[in-house]
Amino acid sequence: MPADFVLWFDARCPTSRRVLELLRARGVEPELRRFLEEPPTPAEIETLLARLGLPPRAVAREEEDEYQALRLSSRTPDSELLRALAEHPRILDRPILVGAAGAVIARPPERALELLPLGVGT
């Protein structure tokens, strides 16, 4: 049976770990999408962006060295940025929680709770 939630997760990221703690404290065990170990395809990122309702640049971490090294900017076409996010997942913002009700970039971590049905873990 698939998990109700998928957490795009980086174990080295304190915010990712905090979101996982918040979910588990409410009895929610998400599937962990370890996108740095298993990079997503451009199609997977496109689906994620559709769930978020955001363009690629809204999930790109411009402060990352890789973003700068790739010479990405606000003028980079979406298709090129989408490909860069797939090939260099470190520049993808995280954590992202995906559930039946949609998806959120969980910054701050409490934003993840927006996707939980009322009454879960209370």
Biopython code that builds the backbone (N, CA, C, O; Angstrom):
import numpy as np
from Bio.PDB.StructureBuilder import StructureBuilder

atoms = [
    (1, "MET", "N", (0.841, -1.190, 0.000)),
    (1, "MET", "CA", (0.000, 0.000, 0.000)),
    (1, "MET", "C", (0.880, 1.245, 0.000)),
    (1, "MET", "O", (1.769, 1.350, 0.845)),
    (2, "PRO", "N", (0.669, 2.196, -0.916)),
    (2, "PRO", "CA", (1.520, 3.380, -0.956)),
    (2, "PRO", "C", (1.273, 4.291, 0.243)),
    (2, "PRO", "O", (0.186, 4.306, 0.821)),
    (3, "ALA", "N", (2.293, 5.040, 0.597)),
    (3, "ALA", "CA", (2.178, 5.994, 1.700)),
    (3, "ALA", "C", (1.226, 7.125, 1.299)),
    (3, "ALA", "O", (1.108, 7.471, 0.123)),
    (4, "ASP", "N", (0.550, 7.691, 2.306)),
    (4, "ASP", "CA", (-0.345, 8.823, 2.047)),
    (4, "ASP", "C", (0.431, 10.091, 1.716)),
    (4, "ASP", "O", (-0.081, 10.993, 1.053)),
    (5, "PHE", "N", (1.681, 10.144, 2.190)),
    (5, "PHE", "CA", (2.514, 11.325, 1.998)),
    (5, "PHE", "C", (3.894, 10.910, 1.505)),
    (5, "PHE", "O", (4.416, 9.856, 1.871)),
    (6, "VAL", "N", (4.468, 11.761, 0.670)),
    (6, "VAL", "CA", (5.838, 11.578, 0.215)),
    (6, "VAL", "C", (6.603, 12.832, 0.620)),
    (6, "VAL", "O", (6.207, 13.948, 0.285)),
    (7, "LEU", "N", (7.697, 12.638, 1.339)),
    (7, "LEU", "CA", (8.531, 13.749, 1.781)),
    (7, "LEU", "C", (9.824, 13.740, 0.978)),
    (7, "LEU", "O", (10.617, 12.804, 1.072)),
    (8, "TRP", "N", (10.031, 14.795, 0.183)),
    (8, "TRP", "CA", (11.299, 14.956, -0.536)),
    (8, "TRP", "C", (12.294, 15.377, 0.535)),
    (8, "TRP", "O", (12.202, 16.473, 1.089)),
    (9, "PHE", "N", (13.241, 14.498, 0.816)),
    (9, "PHE", "CA", (13.992, 14.515, 2.063)),
    (9, "PHE", "C", (15.491, 14.477, 1.833)),
    (9, "PHE", "O", (15.989, 13.738, 0.985)),
    (10, "ASP", "N", (16.206, 15.296, 2.614)),
    (10, "ASP", "CA", (17.667, 15.274, 2.658)),
    (10, "ASP", "C", (18.050, 15.098, 4.119)),
    (10, "ASP", "O", (17.826, 16.000, 4.926)),
    (11, "ALA", "N", (18.621, 13.960, 4.471)),
    (11, "ALA", "CA", (18.953, 13.648, 5.863)),
    (11, "ALA", "C", (19.926, 14.647, 6.481)),
    (11, "ALA", "O", (19.972, 14.788, 7.703)),
    (12, "ARG", "N", (20.702, 15.341, 5.653)),
    (12, "ARG", "CA", (21.663, 16.320, 6.182)),
    (12, "ARG", "C", (21.021, 17.677, 6.440)),
    (12, "ARG", "O", (21.644, 18.560, 7.029)),
    (13, "CYS", "N", (19.791, 17.840, 6.006)),
    (13, "CYS", "CA", (19.084, 19.124, 6.128)),
    (13, "CYS", "C", (18.291, 19.156, 7.437)),
    (13, "CYS", "O", (17.378, 18.350, 7.617)),
    (14, "PRO", "N", (18.621, 20.067, 8.349)),
    (14, "PRO", "CA", (17.894, 20.140, 9.623)),
    (14, "PRO", "C", (16.392, 20.361, 9.435)),
    (14, "PRO", "O", (15.595, 19.825, 10.205)),
    (15, "THR", "N", (16.000, 21.127, 8.445)),
    (15, "THR", "CA", (14.578, 21.381, 8.217)),
    (15, "THR", "C", (13.881, 20.096, 7.773)),
    (15, "THR", "O", (12.761, 19.820, 8.203)),
    (16, "SER", "N", (14.533, 19.311, 6.918)),
    (16, "SER", "CA", (13.957, 18.025, 6.501)),
    (16, "SER", "C", (13.751, 17.114, 7.711)),
    (16, "SER", "O", (12.703, 16.485, 7.853)),
    (17, "ARG", "N", (14.746, 17.049, 8.567)),
    (17, "ARG", "CA", (14.640, 16.200, 9.753)),
    (17, "ARG", "C", (13.522, 16.683, 10.677)),
    (17, "ARG", "O", (12.804, 15.874, 11.266)),
    (18, "ARG", "N", (13.381, 17.990, 10.801)),
    (18, "ARG", "CA", (12.337, 18.567, 11.668)),
    (18, "ARG", "C", (10.940, 18.238, 11.121)),
    (18, "ARG", "O", (10.036, 17.907, 11.888)),
    (19, "VAL", "N", (10.767, 18.329, 9.808)),
    (19, "VAL", "CA", (9.471, 17.986, 9.210)),
    (19, "VAL", "C", (9.145, 16.526, 9.487)),
    (19, "VAL", "O", (8.013, 16.201, 9.848)),
    (20, "LEU", "N", (10.120, 15.649, 9.323)),
    (20, "LEU", "CA", (9.895, 14.231, 9.584)),
    (20, "LEU", "C", (9.489, 14.012, 11.045)),
    (20, "LEU", "O", (8.585, 13.225, 11.325)),
    (21, "GLU", "N", (10.149, 14.702, 11.968)),
    (21, "GLU", "CA", (9.794, 14.605, 13.392)),
    (21, "GLU", "C", (8.359, 15.068, 13.628)),
    (21, "GLU", "O", (7.604, 14.404, 14.339)),
    (22, "LEU", "N", (7.976, 16.199, 13.038)),
    (22, "LEU", "CA", (6.617, 16.725, 13.207)),
    (22, "LEU", "C", (5.573, 15.738, 12.702)),
    (22, "LEU", "O", (4.555, 15.509, 13.355)),
    (23, "LEU", "N", (5.835, 15.154, 11.529)),
    (23, "LEU", "CA", (4.887, 14.197, 10.966)),
    (23, "LEU", "C", (4.781, 12.953, 11.838)),
    (23, "LEU", "O", (3.681, 12.494, 12.144)),
    (24, "ARG", "N", (5.920, 12.414, 12.233)),
    (24, "ARG", "CA", (5.913, 11.198, 13.052)),
    (24, "ARG", "C", (5.238, 11.445, 14.402)),
    (24, "ARG", "O", (4.566, 10.556, 14.924)),
    (25, "ALA", "N", (5.407, 12.629, 14.968)),
    (25, "ALA", "CA", (4.765, 12.967, 16.240)),
    (25, "ALA", "C", (3.240, 12.958, 16.102)),
    (25, "ALA", "O", (2.523, 12.836, 17.095)),
    (26, "ARG", "N", (2.757, 13.088, 14.878)),
    (26, "ARG", "CA", (1.317, 13.064, 14.620)),
    (26, "ARG", "C", (0.867, 11.729, 14.025)),
    (26, "ARG", "O", (-0.253, 11.604, 13.529)),
    (27, "GLY", "N", (1.754, 10.738, 14.084)),
    (27, "GLY", "CA", (1.396, 9.406, 13.624)),
    (27, "GLY", "C", (1.449, 9.218, 12.119)),
    (27, "GLY", "O", (0.893, 8.253, 11.594)),
    (28, "VAL", "N", (2.107, 10.123, 11.426)),
    (28, "VAL", "CA", (2.209, 10.052, 9.968)),
    (28, "VAL", "C", (3.611, 9.570, 9.605)),
    (28, "VAL", "O", (4.605, 10.179, 9.999)),
    (29, "GLU", "N", (3.683, 8.478, 8.855)),
    (29, "GLU", "CA", (4.972, 7.952, 8.389)),
    (29, "GLU", "C", (5.023, 8.119, 6.872)),
    (29, "GLU", "O", (4.481, 7.300, 6.130)),
    (30, "PRO", "N", (5.683, 9.194, 6.416)),
    (30, "PRO", "CA", (5.733, 9.430, 4.975)),
    (30, "PRO", "C", (6.745, 8.522, 4.285)),
    (30, "PRO", "O", (7.685, 8.021, 4.901)),
    (31, "GLU", "N", (6.526, 8.329, 3.008)),
    (31, "GLU", "CA", (7.552, 7.699, 2.174)),
    (31, "GLU", "C", (8.634, 8.761, 1.999)),
    (31, "GLU", "O", (8.323, 9.918, 1.716)),
    (32, "LEU", "N", (9.880, 8.386, 2.163)),
    (32, "LEU", "CA", (10.972, 9.344, 1.995)),
    (32, "LEU", "C", (11.495, 9.272, 0.568)),
    (32, "LEU", "O", (11.935, 8.218, 0.108)),
    (33, "ARG", "N", (11.444, 10.388, -0.118)),
    (33, "ARG", "CA", (11.991, 10.492, -1.482)),
    (33, "ARG", "C", (13.362, 11.117, -1.334)),
    (33, "ARG", "O", (13.492, 12.339, -1.259)),
    (34, "ARG", "N", (14.393, 10.268, -1.293)),
    (34, "ARG", "CA", (15.775, 10.736, -1.105)),
    (34, "ARG", "C", (16.323, 11.177, -2.464)),
    (34, "ARG", "O", (17.050, 10.445, -3.136)),
    (35, "PHE", "N", (15.953, 12.377, -2.833)),
    (35, "PHE", "CA", (16.212, 12.872, -4.179)),
    (35, "PHE", "C", (17.681, 13.153, -4.470)),
    (35, "PHE", "O", (18.060, 13.253, -5.637)),
    (36, "LEU", "N", (18.513, 13.283, -3.447)),
    (36, "LEU", "CA", (19.942, 13.489, -3.703)),
    (36, "LEU", "C", (20.629, 12.167, -4.055)),
    (36, "LEU", "O", (21.557, 12.138, -4.863)),
    (37, "GLU", "N", (20.164, 11.072, -3.438)),
    (37, "GLU", "CA", (20.736, 9.758, -3.730)),
    (37, "GLU", "C", (20.190, 9.189, -5.042)),
    (37, "GLU", "O", (20.910, 8.523, -5.787)),
    (38, "GLU", "N", (18.914, 9.458, -5.314)),
    (38, "GLU", "CA", (18.269, 8.994, -6.540)),
    (38, "GLU", "C", (17.656, 10.202, -7.236)),
    (38, "GLU", "O", (16.482, 10.509, -7.030)),
    (39, "PRO", "N", (18.445, 10.889, -8.059)),
    (39, "PRO", "CA", (17.965, 12.123, -8.679)),
    (39, "PRO", "C", (16.662, 11.926, -9.451)),
    (39, "PRO", "O", (16.471, 10.914, -10.125)),
    (40, "PRO", "N", (15.777, 12.902, -9.341)),
    (40, "PRO", "CA", (14.496, 12.823, -10.048)),
    (40, "PRO", "C", (14.673, 13.073, -11.543)),
    (40, "PRO", "O", (15.654, 13.675, -11.981)),
    (41, "THR", "N", (13.711, 12.602, -12.301)),
    (41, "THR", "CA", (13.704, 12.879, -13.735)),
    (41, "THR", "C", (13.073, 14.255, -13.949)),
    (41, "THR", "O", (12.379, 14.757, -13.065)),
    (42, "PRO", "N", (13.304, 14.870, -15.109)),
    (42, "PRO", "CA", (12.618, 16.133, -15.390)),
    (42, "PRO", "C", (11.092, 15.973, -15.299)),
    (42, "PRO", "O", (10.405, 16.883, -14.834)),
    (43, "ALA", "N", (10.560, 14.831, -15.737)),
    (43, "ALA", "CA", (9.112, 14.602, -15.672)),
    (43, "ALA", "C", (8.629, 14.560, -14.221)),
    (43, "ALA", "O", (7.557, 15.077, -13.907)),
    (44, "GLU", "N", (9.421, 13.943, -13.339)),
    (44, "GLU", "CA", (9.069, 13.876, -11.916)),
    (44, "GLU", "C", (9.023, 15.283, -11.311)),
    (44, "GLU", "O", (8.126, 15.605, -10.532)),
    (45, "ILE", "N", (9.992, 16.107, -11.678)),
    (45, "ILE", "CA", (10.021, 17.477, -11.162)),
    (45, "ILE", "C", (8.857, 18.278, -11.731)),
    (45, "ILE", "O", (8.252, 19.087, -11.027)),
    (46, "GLU", "N", (8.547, 18.055, -12.993)),
    (46, "GLU", "CA", (7.405, 18.735, -13.611)),
    (46, "GLU", "C", (6.109, 18.392, -12.871)),
    (46, "GLU", "O", (5.284, 19.271, -12.622)),
    (47, "THR", "N", (5.933, 17.129, -12.525)),
    (47, "THR", "CA", (4.757, 16.697, -11.767)),
    (47, "THR", "C", (4.742, 17.348, -10.388)),
    (47, "THR", "O", (3.699, 17.805, -9.919)),
    (48, "LEU", "N", (5.907, 17.387, -9.744)),
    (48, "LEU", "CA", (6.025, 18.012, -8.429)),
    (48, "LEU", "C", (5.651, 19.492, -8.507)),
    (48, "LEU", "O", (4.913, 19.995, -7.661)),
    (49, "LEU", "N", (6.158, 20.179, -9.515)),
    (49, "LEU", "CA", (5.858, 21.607, -9.676)),
    (49, "LEU", "C", (4.367, 21.841, -9.907)),
    (49, "LEU", "O", (3.798, 22.814, -9.412)),
    (50, "ALA", "N", (3.748, 20.949, -10.656)),
    (50, "ALA", "CA", (2.301, 21.063, -10.897)),
    (50, "ALA", "C", (1.540, 20.915, -9.584)),
    (50, "ALA", "O", (0.579, 21.644, -9.338)),
    (51, "ARG", "N", (1.965, 19.971, -8.737)),
    (51, "ARG", "CA", (1.314, 19.785, -7.431)),
    (51, "ARG", "C", (1.507, 21.005, -6.542)),
    (51, "ARG", "O", (0.605, 21.397, -5.801)),
    (52, "LEU", "N", (2.702, 21.604, -6.625)),
    (52, "LEU", "CA", (2.997, 22.801, -5.835)),
    (52, "LEU", "C", (2.314, 24.045, -6.406)),
    (52, "LEU", "O", (2.039, 25.003, -5.684)),
    (53, "GLY", "N", (2.043, 24.013, -7.716)),
    (53, "GLY", "CA", (1.492, 25.191, -8.377)),
    (53, "GLY", "C", (2.530, 26.291, -8.522)),
    (53, "GLY", "O", (2.216, 27.479, -8.445)),
    (54, "LEU", "N", (3.781, 25.870, -8.734)),
    (54, "LEU", "CA", (4.892, 26.822, -8.796)),
    (54, "LEU", "C", (5.724, 26.617, -10.061)),
    (54, "LEU", "O", (5.766, 25.515, -10.608)),
    (55, "PRO", "N", (6.392, 27.691, -10.530)),
    (55, "PRO", "CA", (7.328, 27.548, -11.639)),
    (55, "PRO", "C", (8.668, 27.016, -11.117)),
    (55, "PRO", "O", (8.924, 27.062, -9.914)),
    (56, "PRO", "N", (9.516, 26.515, -12.007)),
    (56, "PRO", "CA", (10.807, 25.956, -11.570)),
    (56, "PRO", "C", (11.647, 26.913, -10.717)),
    (56, "PRO", "O", (12.294, 26.474, -9.766)),
    (57, "ARG", "N", (11.649, 28.192, -11.034)),
    (57, "ARG", "CA", (12.536, 29.095, -10.276)),
    (57, "ARG", "C", (12.094, 29.272, -8.834)),
    (57, "ARG", "O", (12.894, 29.680, -7.991)),
    (58, "ALA", "N", (10.831, 28.973, -8.533)),
    (58, "ALA", "CA", (10.341, 29.101, -7.160)),
    (58, "ALA", "C", (10.888, 28.000, -6.247)),
    (58, "ALA", "O", (10.830, 28.127, -5.024)),
    (59, "VAL", "N", (11.418, 26.923, -6.830)),
    (59, "VAL", "CA", (11.975, 25.829, -6.025)),
    (59, "VAL", "C", (13.487, 25.702, -6.205)),
    (59, "VAL", "O", (14.091, 24.743, -5.726)),
    (60, "ALA", "N", (14.091, 26.654, -6.884)),
    (60, "ALA", "CA", (15.542, 26.624, -7.108)),
    (60, "ALA", "C", (16.248, 27.395, -5.996)),
    (60, "ALA", "O", (15.877, 28.522, -5.669)),
    (61, "ARG", "N", (17.260, 26.771, -5.427)),
    (61, "ARG", "CA", (18.034, 27.400, -4.357)),
    (61, "ARG", "C", (19.170, 28.215, -4.997)),
    (61, "ARG", "O", (20.253, 27.703, -5.282)),
    (62, "GLU", "N", (18.878, 29.481, -5.205)),
    (62, "GLU", "CA", (19.828, 30.357, -5.900)),
    (62, "GLU", "C", (21.133, 30.544, -5.141)),
    (62, "GLU", "O", (22.158, 30.864, -5.743)),
    (63, "GLU", "N", (21.107, 30.345, -3.809)),
    (63, "GLU", "CA", (22.315, 30.542, -3.012)),
    (63, "GLU", "C", (23.286, 29.359, -3.087)),
    (63, "GLU", "O", (24.427, 29.470, -2.638)),
    (64, "GLU", "N", (22.847, 28.238, -3.647)),
    (64, "GLU", "CA", (23.718, 27.067, -3.766)),
    (64, "GLU", "C", (24.853, 27.339, -4.754)),
    (64, "GLU", "O", (24.657, 27.980, -5.787)),
    (65, "ASP", "N", (26.045, 26.836, -4.414)),
    (65, "ASP", "CA", (27.208, 27.000, -5.289)),
    (65, "ASP", "C", (26.938, 26.436, -6.685)),
    (65, "ASP", "O", (27.348, 27.020, -7.688)),
    (66, "GLU", "N", (26.241, 25.291, -6.739)),
    (66, "GLU", "CA", (25.960, 24.672, -8.036)),
    (66, "GLU", "C", (25.105, 25.579, -8.915)),
    (66, "GLU", "O", (25.306, 25.635, -10.128)),
    (67, "TYR", "N", (24.170, 26.277, -8.322)),
    (67, "TYR", "CA", (23.313, 27.198, -9.078)),
    (67, "TYR", "C", (24.190, 28.250, -9.746)),
    (67, "TYR", "O", (24.025, 28.562, -10.926)),
    (68, "GLN", "N", (25.122, 28.787, -8.972)),
    (68, "GLN", "CA", (26.037, 29.808, -9.493)),
    (68, "GLN", "C", (26.973, 29.219, -10.544)),
    (68, "GLN", "O", (27.203, 29.825, -11.591)),
    (69, "ALA", "N", (27.512, 28.031, -10.257)),
    (69, "ALA", "CA", (28.455, 27.385, -11.181)),
    (69, "ALA", "C", (27.805, 27.064, -12.521)),
    (69, "ALA", "O", (28.463, 27.097, -13.562)),
    (70, "LEU", "N", (26.516, 26.754, -12.492)),
    (70, "LEU", "CA", (25.797, 26.445, -13.729)),
    (70, "LEU", "C", (25.392, 27.715, -14.488)),
    (70, "LEU", "O", (24.834, 27.646, -15.582)),
    (71, "ARG", "N", (25.678, 28.856, -13.897)),
    (71, "ARG", "CA", (25.361, 30.155, -14.492)),
    (71, "ARG", "C", (23.857, 30.313, -14.747)),
    (71, "ARG", "O", (23.429, 30.861, -15.763)),
    (72, "LEU", "N", (23.081, 29.815, -13.795)),
    (72, "LEU", "CA", (21.634, 29.970, -13.866)),
    (72, "LEU", "C", (21.270, 31.364, -13.353)),
    (72, "LEU", "O", (21.990, 31.948, -12.543)),
    (73, "SER", "N", (20.164, 31.876, -13.827)),
    (73, "SER", "CA", (19.730, 33.204, -13.395)),
    (73, "SER", "C", (18.228, 33.338, -13.592)),
    (73, "SER", "O", (17.562, 32.394, -14.017)),
    (74, "SER", "N", (17.708, 34.497, -13.285)),
    (74, "SER", "CA", (16.273, 34.746, -13.472)),
    (74, "SER", "C", (15.897, 34.724, -14.955)),
    (74, "SER", "O", (14.720, 34.621, -15.301)),
    (75, "ARG", "N", (16.895, 34.821, -15.821)),
    (75, "ARG", "CA", (16.639, 34.788, -17.269)),
    (75, "ARG", "C", (16.724, 33.385, -17.866)),
    (75, "ARG", "O", (16.444, 33.195, -19.049)),
    (76, "THR", "N", (17.110, 32.405, -17.054)),
    (76, "THR", "CA", (17.205, 31.029, -17.541)),
    (76, "THR", "C", (15.803, 30.533, -17.915)),
    (76, "THR", "O", (14.886, 30.619, -17.099)),
    (77, "PRO", "N", (15.627, 30.018, -19.128)),
    (77, "PRO", "CA", (14.306, 29.492, -19.512)),
    (77, "PRO", "C", (13.873, 28.356, -18.586)),
    (77, "PRO", "O", (14.705, 27.590, -18.101)),
    (78, "ASP", "N", (12.559, 28.255, -18.345)),
    (78, "ASP", "CA", (12.026, 27.220, -17.450)),
    (78, "ASP", "C", (12.475, 25.819, -17.848)),
    (78, "ASP", "O", (12.805, 25.008, -16.983)),
    (79, "SER", "N", (12.490, 25.525, -19.146)),
    (79, "SER", "CA", (12.873, 24.182, -19.592)),
    (79, "SER", "C", (14.318, 23.863, -19.210)),
    (79, "SER", "O", (14.628, 22.735, -18.827)),
    (80, "GLU", "N", (15.185, 24.843, -19.313)),
    (80, "GLU", "CA", (16.595, 24.652, -18.951)),
    (80, "GLU", "C", (16.747, 24.518, -17.435)),
    (80, "GLU", "O", (17.533, 23.702, -16.954)),
    (81, "LEU", "N", (15.998, 25.313, -16.696)),
    (81, "LEU", "CA", (16.052, 25.245, -15.239)),
    (81, "LEU", "C", (15.502, 23.904, -14.744)),
    (81, "LEU", "O", (16.039, 23.317, -13.805)),
    (82, "LEU", "N", (14.445, 23.430, -15.371)),
    (82, "LEU", "CA", (13.870, 22.129, -15.034)),
    (82, "LEU", "C", (14.907, 21.018, -15.217)),
    (82, "LEU", "O", (15.055, 20.147, -14.360)),
    (83, "ARG", "N", (15.605, 21.060, -16.319)),
    (83, "ARG", "CA", (16.659, 20.068, -16.590)),
    (83, "ARG", "C", (17.775, 20.186, -15.550)),
    (83, "ARG", "O", (18.283, 19.170, -15.076)),
    (84, "ALA", "N", (18.162, 21.415, -15.191)),
    (84, "ALA", "CA", (19.216, 21.620, -14.190)),
    (84, "ALA", "C", (18.793, 21.074, -12.825)),
    (84, "ALA", "O", (19.608, 20.491, -12.110)),
    (85, "LEU", "N", (17.521, 21.263, -12.463)),
    (85, "LEU", "CA", (17.030, 20.745, -11.187)),
    (85, "LEU", "C", (17.118, 19.225, -11.143)),
    (85, "LEU", "O", (17.438, 18.648, -10.104)),
    (86, "ALA", "N", (16.836, 18.579, -12.266)),
    (86, "ALA", "CA", (16.911, 17.120, -12.334)),
    (86, "ALA", "C", (18.362, 16.637, -12.301)),
    (86, "ALA", "O", (18.674, 15.660, -11.620)),
    (87, "GLU", "N", (19.231, 17.302, -13.015)),
    (87, "GLU", "CA", (20.636, 16.877, -13.095)),
    (87, "GLU", "C", (21.441, 17.268, -11.862)),
    (87, "GLU", "O", (22.453, 16.641, -11.550)),
    (88, "HIS", "N", (20.990, 18.307, -11.161)),
    (88, "HIS", "CA", (21.704, 18.818, -9.978)),
    (88, "HIS", "C", (20.690, 19.019, -8.852)),
    (88, "HIS", "O", (20.381, 20.158, -8.499)),
    (89, "PRO", "N", (20.170, 17.932, -8.285)),
    (89, "PRO", "CA", (19.077, 18.050, -7.315)),
    (89, "PRO", "C", (19.428, 18.828, -6.052)),
    (89, "PRO", "O", (18.530, 19.208, -5.300)),
    (90, "ARG", "N", (20.700, 19.071, -5.803)),
    (90, "ARG", "CA", (21.088, 19.859, -4.633)),
    (90, "ARG", "C", (20.506, 21.275, -4.702)),
    (90, "ARG", "O", (20.336, 21.928, -3.672)),
    (91, "ILE", "N", (20.203, 21.747, -5.912)),
    (91, "ILE", "CA", (19.656, 23.100, -6.029)),
    (91, "ILE", "C", (18.132, 23.133, -5.872)),
    (91, "ILE", "O", (17.522, 24.200, -5.954)),
    (92, "LEU", "N", (17.517, 21.965, -5.646)),
    (92, "LEU", "CA", (16.076, 21.893, -5.415)),
    (92, "LEU", "C", (15.786, 22.222, -3.956)),
    (92, "LEU", "O", (16.384, 21.641, -3.051)),
    (93, "ASP", "N", (14.870, 23.152, -3.734)),
    (93, "ASP", "CA", (14.507, 23.521, -2.366)),
    (93, "ASP", "C", (13.905, 22.307, -1.666)),
    (93, "ASP", "O", (13.310, 21.442, -2.308)),
    (94, "ARG", "N", (14.062, 22.253, -0.380)),
    (94, "ARG", "CA", (13.561, 21.136, 0.408)),
    (94, "ARG", "C", (13.330, 21.608, 1.822)),
    (94, "ARG", "O", (13.845, 22.650, 2.227)),
    (95, "PRO", "N", (12.575, 20.864, 2.560)),
    (95, "PRO", "CA", (11.824, 19.669, 2.212)),
    (95, "PRO", "C", (10.513, 20.025, 1.518)),
    (95, "PRO", "O", (9.978, 21.120, 1.689)),
    (96, "ILE", "N", (10.015, 19.087, 0.741)),
    (96, "ILE", "CA", (8.721, 19.252, 0.076)),
    (96, "ILE", "C", (7.869, 18.058, 0.478)),
    (96, "ILE", "O", (8.291, 16.909, 0.355)),
    (97, "LEU", "N", (6.669, 18.343, 0.959)),
    (97, "LEU", "CA", (5.740, 17.283, 1.330)),
    (97, "LEU", "C", (4.624, 17.232, 0.299)),
    (97, "LEU", "O", (4.013, 18.249, -0.031)),
    (98, "VAL", "N", (4.371, 16.027, -0.203)),
    (98, "VAL", "CA", (3.319, 15.805, -1.189)),
    (98, "VAL", "C", (2.282, 14.878, -0.566)),
    (98, "VAL", "O", (2.617, 13.834, -0.007)),
    (99, "GLY", "N", (1.027, 15.274, -0.674)),
    (99, "GLY", "CA", (-0.078, 14.458, -0.157)),
    (99, "GLY", "C", (-1.274, 14.566, -1.081)),
    (99, "GLY", "O", (-1.207, 15.226, -2.118)),
    (100, "ALA", "N", (-2.352, 13.931, -0.716)),
    (100, "ALA", "CA", (-3.564, 13.938, -1.536)),
    (100, "ALA", "C", (-4.098, 15.360, -1.736)),
    (100, "ALA", "O", (-4.663, 15.669, -2.785)),
    (101, "ALA", "N", (-3.921, 16.218, -0.737)),
    (101, "ALA", "CA", (-4.457, 17.578, -0.799)),
    (101, "ALA", "C", (-3.559, 18.541, -1.570)),
    (101, "ALA", "O", (-3.925, 19.701, -1.758)),
    (102, "GLY", "N", (-2.391, 18.083, -2.019)),
    (102, "GLY", "CA", (-1.476, 18.961, -2.739)),
    (102, "GLY", "C", (-0.054, 18.767, -2.266)),
    (102, "GLY", "O", (0.344, 17.677, -1.856)),
    (103, "ALA", "N", (0.704, 19.849, -2.332)),
    (103, "ALA", "CA", (2.113, 19.795, -1.923)),
    (103, "ALA", "C", (2.510, 21.150, -1.356)),
    (103, "ALA", "O", (1.941, 22.179, -1.719)),
    (104, "VAL", "N", (3.500, 21.138, -0.456)),
    (104, "VAL", "CA", (4.026, 22.378, 0.110)),
    (104, "VAL", "C", (5.536, 22.265, 0.274)),
    (104, "VAL", "O", (6.078, 21.195, 0.548)),
    (105, "ILE", "N", (6.189, 23.401, 0.097)),
    (105, "ILE", "CA", (7.592, 23.509, 0.506)),
    (105, "ILE", "C", (7.514, 23.791, 2.006)),
    (105, "ILE", "O", (6.981, 24.821, 2.418)),
    (106, "ALA", "N", (8.036, 22.891, 2.807)),
    (106, "ALA", "CA", (7.877, 22.956, 4.256)),
    (106, "ALA", "C", (8.937, 23.841, 4.912)),
    (106, "ALA", "O", (9.756, 23.377, 5.706)),
    (107, "ARG", "N", (8.899, 25.093, 4.569)),
    (107, "ARG", "CA", (9.741, 26.122, 5.195)),
    (107, "ARG", "C", (8.819, 27.242, 5.605)),
    (107, "ARG", "O", (8.303, 27.952, 4.741)),
    (108, "PRO", "N", (8.594, 27.426, 6.871)),
    (108, "PRO", "CA", (9.107, 26.679, 8.020)),
    (108, "PRO", "C", (8.493, 25.279, 8.078)),
    (108, "PRO", "O", (7.508, 25.003, 7.393)),
    (109, "PRO", "N", (9.074, 24.397, 8.897)),
    (109, "PRO", "CA", (8.622, 23.010, 8.955)),
    (109, "PRO", "C", (7.122, 22.856, 9.222)),
    (109, "PRO", "O", (6.503, 21.912, 8.731)),
    (110, "GLU", "N", (6.545, 23.755, 9.980)),
    (110, "GLU", "CA", (5.131, 23.663, 10.330)),
    (110, "GLU", "C", (4.206, 23.750, 9.115)),
    (110, "GLU", "O", (3.042, 23.355, 9.194)),
    (111, "ARG", "N", (4.709, 24.258, 8.008)),
    (111, "ARG", "CA", (3.889, 24.310, 6.779)),
    (111, "ARG", "C", (3.458, 22.917, 6.350)),
    (111, "ARG", "O", (2.413, 22.762, 5.718)),
    (112, "ALA", "N", (4.250, 21.897, 6.684)),
    (112, "ALA", "CA", (3.894, 20.517, 6.323)),
    (112, "ALA", "C", (2.559, 20.124, 6.939)),
    (112, "ALA", "O", (1.823, 19.321, 6.365)),
    (113, "LEU", "N", (2.244, 20.676, 8.091)),
    (113, "LEU", "CA", (1.014, 20.324, 8.792)),
    (113, "LEU", "C", (-0.229, 20.787, 8.030)),
    (113, "LEU", "O", (-1.327, 20.287, 8.277)),
    (114, "GLU", "N", (-0.065, 21.735, 7.109)),
    (114, "GLU", "CA", (-1.192, 22.226, 6.311)),
    (114, "GLU", "C", (-1.823, 21.110, 5.488)),
    (114, "GLU", "O", (-3.009, 21.179, 5.166)),
    (115, "LEU", "N", (-1.062, 20.095, 5.146)),
    (115, "LEU", "CA", (-1.571, 19.003, 4.314)),
    (115, "LEU", "C", (-2.245, 17.891, 5.099)),
    (115, "LEU", "O", (-2.906, 17.029, 4.519)),
    (116, "LEU", "N", (-2.080, 17.908, 6.428)),
    (116, "LEU", "CA", (-2.674, 16.841, 7.230)),
    (116, "LEU", "C", (-4.167, 17.082, 7.395)),
    (116, "LEU", "O", (-4.594, 18.217, 7.608)),
    (117, "PRO", "N", (-4.957, 16.030, 7.299)),
    (117, "PRO", "CA", (-6.388, 16.185, 7.542)),
    (117, "PRO", "C", (-6.629, 16.662, 8.975)),
    (117, "PRO", "O", (-5.847, 16.358, 9.876)),
    (118, "LEU", "N", (-7.700, 17.399, 9.176)),
    (118, "LEU", "CA", (-8.033, 17.866, 10.532)),
    (118, "LEU", "C", (-8.173, 16.676, 11.459)),
    (118, "LEU", "O", (-8.750, 15.649, 11.102)),
    (119, "GLY", "N", (-7.631, 16.837, 12.662)),
    (119, "GLY", "CA", (-7.745, 15.786, 13.655)),
    (119, "GLY", "C", (-6.611, 14.790, 13.660)),
    (119, "GLY", "O", (-6.519, 13.981, 14.583)),
    (120, "VAL", "N", (-5.727, 14.816, 12.648)),
    (120, "VAL", "CA", (-4.611, 13.869, 12.622)),
    (120, "VAL", "C", (-3.604, 14.268, 13.686)),
    (120, "VAL", "O", (-3.103, 15.392, 13.688)),
    (121, "GLY", "N", (-3.312, 13.349, 14.584)),
    (121, "GLY", "CA", (-2.280, 13.563, 15.598)),
    (121, "GLY", "C", (-2.634, 14.550, 16.656)),
    (121, "GLY", "O", (-1.748, 15.021, 17.369)),
    (122, "THR", "N", (-3.916, 14.894, 16.798)),
    (122, "THR", "CA", (-4.272, 15.855, 17.858)),
    (122, "THR", "C", (-4.790, 15.161, 19.081)),
    (122, "THR", "O", (-5.135, 15.818, 20.064)),
]
sb = StructureBuilder()
sb.init_structure("model")
sb.init_model(0)
sb.init_chain("A")
sb.init_seg("    ")
for serial, (resi, resn, name, xyz) in enumerate(atoms, 1):
    if name == "N":
        sb.init_residue(resn, " ", resi, " ")
    sb.init_atom(name, np.array(xyz, "f"), 0.0, 1.0, " ", f" {name:<3s}", serial, name[0])
structure = sb.get_structure()
